[in-house]
Amino acid sequence: MSFEVVVVGGGFTGMAAAAALSQRGARLTVLEAAQSTPPQFRGELIHPKGVRALDVLGLKQALFEGGGVAVHGFAVTPDANQEAVVLPYADTAGPGLGIDHPLMVLTMRREVGKRPGVSVSTGARAVDFVREGERIAGVKRADGTVHRADLVVVADGRQSKLRPLLGLQPEVKLLSHTVAVAVEGALLPWGMNGHVFLGAPGPILAYPYAPRKIRFCIDVPVGLAKGKAAFVELLETKYAPFVPQPLRDALVKALREEPFEAVATHSISTDACAAPGVVLVGDAGGCAHPLTASGMTNALNDVLSLAEVVGEQGPSDAALEEYQRRRYDFIRMRELFTDALYEVFRAHDPGSKSLQAGVFRYWRSSERSRQASMDILSGEDVRTSRFVAEYSRVFGLSALDVLASLKRRAPLKDTTLQMRSLVKTGFGRLEAAMGRTARKVVDRYRLKLHRVPGEQPSA
Ligand SMILES: Cc1cc2nc3c(=O)[nH]c(=O)nc-3n(C[C@H](O)[C@H](O)[C@H](O)COP(=O)(O)OP(=O)(O)OC[C@H]3O[C@@H](n4cnc5c(N)ncnc54)[C@H](O)[C@@H]3O)c2cc1C
């Protein structure tokens, strides 16, 4: 089936969408605002589910050959003095991928741009939609060029300027900042795994993103530092001690001598992501804290779902509504899981500290528990029921941990306070998150295509 598509945004998701839709016979124009790759730091770690999707899109080989490295799972360390727990990806899942983000996007542009029916224009900013009644029928560029299309795919990232023109107002929460630091020539203690070091004011993620290159993504709560010197001091004194030697020295040296970026992290949640003639994909449709390295795996799920439905039915309203349903089936539990894990890893109150102790006790208890958590983390298992079952197990172990303090003759008053905090954080969080998610899960059956309002001022 042949149809015209305009993709707004030639970043990771836009190029993946172009690859997926061109496989289904679409003729595509990709409009990318920047002249080269996006200036801000973006994700570099893709779970096996995402890598398998890249294989389906015919991009996996080019990304590995172009400088990507295989990643085999995660190693999580609760504190400077404790052993890590290693959570491997399932053997059957295949490897994850670590790769420099600009290199990845440029490789995708080169590979997808060669495909029949695909044209990629850089320096081409979309500023408004072409409307035909309630239907979106194309986009207008800043230079006045108009591109008409049967389907507009909005992939302009989490700060999407086109999303509000559709009348979509997401829930946006500023969570923290991520400081991204590159370290060359050092080795990670647990080899080609993503590493999470806990104990500092925010979790530290480190992973290989090229041969002998490691990226640190350090989570800094809002307001803890301003300006480069303050960040360096904070990271050296409050974070680096939780990174084992000799990697710690390499991190401190890079912080002092190399440039690094601090990027705001948000959770952005949308209620609808499709309207007649237009869909949101990737971060334009929402995002969560980067701790679970999920954004690109989610984006690949978006584009494969979209290509499947429009490949079968064309870009009809029914097809776009089906895309919306499939997207939220996948995304909602991921949002819930990421929110919960970030709170537990940050452990900023006694309740979440107890939950963190429960998580490690659970992971150390069996291979099954590690596998179940990893399947959720990496998007292999997105059932809400599974998440709730796993969370309940962790909660039970956390409560046992608190009660065990009585055996160590902790004062009853302290234990009671600790238990109260655990119940408040554990249940309160779950209840709030479940309430929100349950509403959205129910809504997804009711959710019709969004109705686009009339003309808006240009972006
Ligand atoms: C600090 C941090 C760490 C992360 N780590 C990971 C990780 O390890 N693993 C993971 O899976 N995800 C991670 N993510 C998330 C991941 O980066 C995003 O999910 C991914 O980049 C989304 O791609 P995108 O193409 O949707 O958006 P973007 O990467 O933001 O790309 C949007 C593109 O649209 C272009 N554009 C914008 N406006 C217009 C316009 N009007 N017209 C034309 N073009 C336009 C931009 O120039 C850009 O090229 C991380 C995110 C952050 C912030």
The ligand as an ORCA input file, in Angstrom:
! r2SCAN-3c Opt
* xyz 0 1
  C      20.113     12.397     29.839
  C      19.373     11.381     29.031
  C      19.832     10.073     28.961
  C      19.122      9.127     28.227
  N      19.572      7.832     28.178
  C      18.885      6.913     27.452
  C      19.376      5.581     27.293
  O      20.459      5.224     27.782
  N      18.632      4.716     26.574
  C      17.445      5.074     25.975
  O      16.797      4.220     25.336
  N      16.998      6.329     26.062
  C      17.682      7.252     26.773
  N      17.245      8.538     26.813
  C      16.057      8.901     26.026
  C      16.430      9.063     24.549
  O      17.467     10.010     24.410
  C      15.213      9.520     23.793
  O      14.163      8.576     24.002
  C      15.482      9.634     22.293
  O      16.541     10.535     22.021
  C      14.208     10.112     21.644
  O      14.446     10.368     20.300
  P      13.485     11.336     19.517
  O      13.946     11.267     18.117
  O      12.082     11.015     19.859
  O      13.776     12.780     20.132
  P      15.110     13.634     20.011
  O      16.293     12.782     20.211
  O      14.919     14.812     20.915
  O      15.119     14.136     18.504
  C      14.164     15.066     18.030
  C      14.645     15.565     16.682
  O      13.667     16.441     16.130
  C      14.314     17.623     15.633
  N      13.312     18.701     15.678
  C      12.813     19.333     16.782
  N      11.884     20.238     16.416
  C      11.784     20.168     15.057
  C      10.973     20.854     14.107
  N      10.082     21.773     14.472
  N      11.126     20.556     12.796
  C      12.020     19.614     12.405
  N      12.813     18.933     13.271
  C      12.688     19.205     14.583
  C      15.495     17.820     16.577
  O      16.486     18.638     15.997
  C      15.937     16.384     16.779
  O      16.814     15.952     15.761
  C      17.942      9.504     27.551
  C      17.474     10.812     27.617
  C      18.180     11.757     28.347
  C      17.654     13.174     28.416
*
